[in-house]
């Protein structure tokens, strides 16, 4: 039985992950979010809800107890939340983390798209860069995912790149990101201590198509 804590469980990618994992009887989910009423309909059986702020260190540490893996999918205060999460995991003795960041944190996006990406989300990239550096140096067993710009397309189609390789695709579906997260949770030995860019092939451009 694998016990998984999802931080930021109310997000759209996390929603796809929860839907998939709820069909796997060997996984128990703890969903941590600010407003638990949003997911109240899911509670029971293999799913437990905890309402709380990730910055509440005591509550977060309590939620970590007995978990095998922590999946973090948050927006806002990304570096602070990463620091809190790492600290709580180290205290609780939880080793495995899957963390969603963003492309561009290693200056791995070349050309016009890279410039556009920085202009659009520069401050966010700085926070995610700090978060990734913290996780990489934490001693935890990590996988960091760096998706390019999200679409809501009903498709699972993606390629992955390693840290140090350029990311040129401008789009990826949320379902695609969720697909890889599910694979990492179902097999925690996949992509250990790797930071992976995620993109859909054939979407190379100066910016995502939906921004035109």
Secondary structure, DSSP 8 states (H G I E B T S, - for coil): -EEEEEETTTSHHHHHHHHHHTT-TTEEEEEEES-GGGGGGG-BTTEEEEE--TT-HHHHHHHHTT-SEEEE---SSHHHHHHHHHHHHHHHT--EEEEE--TTTTS---HHHHHHHHHHHHHHHHHHHHHHHHHHTSSSEEEEEEE-EEE--S----EEEETTS---B-EEEHHHHHHHHHHHHH-TTTTTTEEEEEE-TT-BSSS-GGG-
